Structures are given as C-alpha cells and as structure tokens.
Amino acid sequence: MAEAQAQQRGGYAEDVSAGQPAQGGLRFEVDGEIATITLDRPEKRNAMTFATWSALAGIGENLPEQVRVVVVKGEGPSFSAGIDLRMFTPEGVPGQGSFSSAAAADAATFEQRLQQAQAGYLWLRRPEIVSIAAVRGHAIGAGFQLALACDLRIVADDVAFCMKEAALGLVPDLTGTKPLVELVGLAKAKDLCLTARVVHADEAVRIGLAEKVVPGSDLDQAVEDKIAQLLAVNRDAAAATKRLLQRAQGRSLEEQCAAEGAEQAARLKALFG
C-alpha cells in the first residue's frame, strides 16, 4: 500500500513539473511566489479520496523553494463536500480501496496510511509559507479540515462549514481538531463536532473560522488583495514571526520572550551583519 502511494506521489511530481492536471483530482500551478492548488472534481463537489491526500502530500514534498503563498480552492460551486462516498462502500474507489479495507488492515498498516493522508494537510502550516483557503459553498468533513489546515480562510457568503464525521460514526482525523479548538475554543469546537451542524458565513466570521467574508463574485479578488499584502512583507521576517505565533501557546511568557529575542537577534544579524 505504501509502495503504491509512493508511486502515486512520484507520478504527481512529474505532473507538477510538466504543469499538467495531476492525480487525485487536483490541479497545481505556480506563478512566481504564488502556488495554487485547485480541487478539481466539480462533478463530485470536489470529494476526496486516498489519491487526493497522496497528491496533496506530493505537492508539499515538491513545493518550489520560491513559493511564499499557497492558495487552496475548489473548482465549481463547492470547496469540497468531504470524502467520496464510494469509500464507504465495500467496493470502494477503483484502485484505492475503501474504509472497510483500511479497517481490515493491521494496525501498523492503517496508521501508516493515515499518516500519509495527514501529511497532505500538515505541510500547509510550514513557517516559510502562508496558506490561504479560498472557500465557497460546502466545506464538509475532510474539506473543512483542509480549510482548517490553512493559515487564513477567506470565504464566500454562501460558505457552509460542517464537521460531519461523528454523524458518520467516525472522528475527524485529518489534523482538524487542534486548529478548530485554537480558533473557536473548546466549547464551541465540541458544539460543532458533536452536533455535525452547519456553520454559515456570518457565524464563521463571528467565531473566528474565517478572516473575511465576501460575495462569491468577489472571492478571487479578495484573495488577490490578501496575497499582495502578504508579499509586501519581508519573507524571512514573516517566517520568523509565523514560527513565534505558532509556538506561543505551548510556551510560558518567559519562554516566548526568550524566543522573540532569539528570532530578533537572527533578524538583526541578517539585516546588518
């Protein structure tokens, strides 16, 4: 199974370098310092499969060094409706299996496959990049967690977030629980996950799930405006600041002060030698 996924990532890397549509229902484009990942199965509302997660991991492994901003969006009216429902059937997705086959595997094999899927989400948090989820329509389950994996979420006014896993007898396992708690607090995260209810645009902004909501026709421009703001900041300073912010909650005030001093010393040395 791991060998097959490695082959998928290898094929994906070739697609990236050639600028062609990739495996897993994704498109990947690089324009200077900006990379764009497009979930590209609009006929399935950009539903995800094992191949999608493998392809996402492949992008992270092969991301060009010059990229500073990564935009994740969906083709068509939905960001992502979550998991491809065929994965819940005994037959599964051709060539990829199903959850029943994954559950039947030994614990080590299942854990390895899950870690490979999570890898497609984790790299979006790297300090050297800023990731933006441009979300319109449905962002359900795995799609919601992909939006949560990004640093910023700019959403259209028709957005519908939902952590649906509990309603399916599952738990969120694609790195989404920690950022959800950090963004909205423990009680609200429990509410969203344990009821599997839908969060629309106004509430998303109010509780901190989204930085900005705009009419759907303005979403692309709003993302472009945010990219321009991000690229106007010194790259190394931005990466150092992101490191500080990401690690702040796990440190005491004294530890954070020391970390700030160390980062500032490195910046001053780089600027003034």
Buried (B, 14 or more C-beta within 10 A) or exposed (E): BEEBBEEBBEBBBBBBEEEEEBBBBBBBEBEEBBBBBBBBBBEBBBBBBBBBBBBBBBBBBBBEEEBBBBBBBBBBBBBBBBBBEBBBEEEBBEEBBBBEBBEEBEEEEBEBBBEBBBBBBBBBBBBBBBBBBBBBBBBBBBBBBBBBBBBBBBBBBBBBBBBBBBBBEEEBEBBBBEBBBBBBEEEBBEBBBEEBBBBBBEBBBEBBBBBBBBEBEBBBEBBEBBBEEBBEEEBBBBBBBBBBEBEEEEEEEEEBEEBBEEBEEEBEEEEEE
